[in-house]
């Protein structure tokens, strides 16, 4: 059935009522140039789920990347592949959707699994962009503007290696640097870094690796002038984050905790954070990302956009989202060459100018067929009854 054109409420851009006819789902493994180390472990490859949505003759892609194991949150690439192919996909194909909110309502009876829901919902937006020829960032309400990126360093082999990498980032003109920390790679490392680069803006990412028992550590870094502390405590501990926020001076940013608009609203209400990191796959898709962005803006809380080391399919969506007005802190957005010898998709995500991306618009990246075939571990199709 051909899509039917209508008007997108609130923004005024032309969109269509779409029938999702088919999902082609690929579980892929993308080898990193070097391992990615955080408080929850080390990844030598990125495990990701790519979904091609079809409506009539039109197709577009989405990506959701929760890693191989449920270290970051409770989902994994395997669970996303299962839920999209066996549960969510069969529930949504063969039906028409006027808006992303309609699609989310259809997925509403299923609890949690934000990454799996996002794998489909983000595709609704990219397909809208493709069919209508409207840049994705304009559909989202963003502006056609430069998107500034920060630098990000995981746990390194040594302090000297880290200082050398930071020096290169400073020389390259990055506006801020994010540092991963973990027990044993925290206070002394931070003192060395901030004393060596006293004029640089730093923040740290704890990846839920600490508790309120570590209050002496958090108080010790209050004098280091960090922009904020990202996700210091357990990913479900909204109350403990609010308690920590009352007992230290350095602002708190929430990442893993914010899995949907409801948790964002609760965190804001009790003062658990002064910044929010939005990753569209983590929060269940772009409609939820917009809701969180607007909620935070209305509360005077800046947001910034993070990624999950996706291919350029997912990375480009993050850049498009970063054009919104309340995205005021440089994002975790990286060129493909930072992590991959060759990106799975084309075109790769690369800087338009130093540390700066330009939004893609409606011509978003798509997997290279040869690379997709080489890196796919599992593939399944979910089709409407008429196509089976």
JOBEL-V391464 format. One line per field, one symbol per residue. phi: phi as a letter, one per 40 degrees, with the letter a starting at -180 (. if undefined). psi: psi as a letter, one per 40 degrees, with the letter a starting at -180 (. if undefined). burial: # if it has 9 or more other C-alpha atoms within 8 Angstrom, else .. Layout:
phi->???
psi->???
burial->???
//
This chain:
phi->.ccbcabcdgbgccbbcbcccabbbbcbbbcccacbbbcchbbcbbcabbbbcbbgccbabbabbcgcbcccbccbccccdccccbbcddcbcgbcbcaccccccccdcccffcccccdccccdcccdccccgcddccdcgcbcacbcbbbabccccaccccccccdcccccgccabbbcbadgbaccccccccccbccccbbbbcfgcbbcccddcccccdccgccabcfcbdcbccccccccccbbcccbbbbdccbacccccccccbgcababcbbdcccghcccccccdcccdccgbcbabbbbgccccccccccdcccccccbbdccbbcdccbbcaccbbcccbccadgbbbccgccccbdcdcccccbccaaabbbcdccc
psi->hiihiaihhddeihaihihhdihhhhhihhhidiihhadeahhdihhihhhhhhhbeiiiiiihgeidigddaeiiddddddddddcdddddieiihdidddddddedehhafddddddddddddddddddeehhddddeeiigiihhiiihhahididddddddddddddeehdihhhhiihegcddddddddddgeeihiiiheffeiieeeddddddedeefidihhgdiieegddddddddeeidhihhhcddgeidddddddddefeieihhhhdddeeadddddddddddddefhiiihiiffiaedddddddddeeidegehhighiideddhdhidiiiihiidihfhihidbegiiiihddddddehdiiiihiidde.
burial->..#...##....##################.#..######...#############.###########.#.##.###.#######.####.###..#..#.###.##.....##################.#.#######.###.###########....###..#..##...#########..###.###.##.....############...#..##.##...##########.##.######..#.############.######..################.##########...#######..###############.##..########.##..####.####...########.#####..##..##..#.####....
//
